[in-house]
Amino acid sequence: MNSALIGAGHVPVRPVGHPTLIERVSRRAGLALVAWSRRAEQRHSREHLAEQHERRLVAEQLREERFRAVALARLL
């Protein structure tokens, strides 16, 4: 074992429970983004949300069809 690497050194340790300024700001920004997103979703009507859902389903079906076409083309 290399004892040269083992020694008493000073390791700076931040006290638990006292977040830094960057941590506080990033947490507040994250919470603000979540709140903004929820408000944006609530603004949409039921019809709009149903239309979005249907578009997502159609997009998923088109992706599956395209994947099948590419996979089949590679097999041939």
C-alpha positions as CSV (number, residue, x, y, z in Angstrom):
1,M,0.0,0.0,0.0
2,N,1.3,3.4,-0.9
3,S,1.3,5.4,2.4
4,A,2.4,8.6,0.7
5,L,-1.1,9.2,-0.4
6,I,-2.6,8.7,3.0
7,G,-2.2,11.7,5.3
8,A,-4.0,14.2,7.4
9,G,-5.3,16.8,5.2
10,H,-7.9,19.5,5.5
11,V,-11.1,18.7,3.7
12,P,-13.5,21.7,3.5
13,V,-16.9,20.6,4.7
14,R,-20.0,22.8,4.3
15,P,-22.3,22.5,7.3
16,V,-25.4,20.5,6.7
17,G,-28.6,22.6,6.6
18,H,-27.1,25.8,5.3
19,P,-27.5,25.8,1.6
20,T,-25.3,28.1,-0.5
21,L,-26.6,31.1,-2.4
22,I,-26.4,29.1,-5.7
23,E,-28.4,26.2,-4.2
24,R,-31.1,28.6,-2.9
25,V,-31.4,30.4,-6.2
26,S,-31.5,27.3,-8.2
27,R,-34.1,25.7,-6.0
28,R,-36.3,28.8,-6.2
29,A,-35.8,29.0,-10.0
30,G,-36.8,25.3,-10.3
31,L,-39.9,25.8,-8.1
32,A,-40.9,28.8,-10.2
33,L,-40.5,26.8,-13.4
34,V,-42.7,24.0,-12.0
35,A,-45.4,26.6,-10.9
36,W,-45.2,28.3,-14.3
37,S,-45.7,25.0,-16.1
38,R,-48.7,24.0,-14.0
39,R,-50.3,27.4,-14.6
40,A,-49.7,27.0,-18.4
41,E,-51.4,23.6,-18.4
42,Q,-54.4,24.9,-16.5
43,R,-54.9,27.6,-19.1
44,H,-55.6,25.0,-21.8
45,S,-59.2,24.0,-22.3
46,R,-60.3,20.4,-22.2
47,E,-60.8,20.4,-25.9
48,H,-57.3,21.6,-26.5
49,L,-55.8,19.0,-24.2
50,A,-57.8,16.3,-25.9
51,E,-56.5,17.5,-29.3
52,Q,-53.0,17.5,-28.0
53,H,-53.4,13.9,-26.8
54,E,-54.8,12.8,-30.1
55,R,-51.9,14.4,-32.0
56,R,-49.4,12.6,-29.7
57,L,-51.1,9.3,-30.5
58,V,-51.0,10.0,-34.2
59,A,-47.3,11.0,-34.0
60,E,-46.6,7.8,-32.1
61,Q,-48.3,5.7,-34.7
62,L,-46.4,7.4,-37.5
63,R,-43.1,6.8,-35.7
64,E,-44.0,3.1,-35.3
65,E,-44.9,2.9,-39.0
66,R,-41.7,4.6,-40.0
67,F,-39.6,2.4,-37.8
68,R,-41.3,-0.7,-39.3
69,A,-40.6,0.5,-42.8
70,V,-36.9,1.2,-42.0
71,A,-36.5,-2.1,-40.2
72,L,-38.1,-4.0,-43.1
73,A,-35.9,-2.1,-45.7
74,R,-32.8,-3.1,-43.8
75,L,-33.8,-6.8,-43.7
76,L,-34.2,-6.8,-47.5
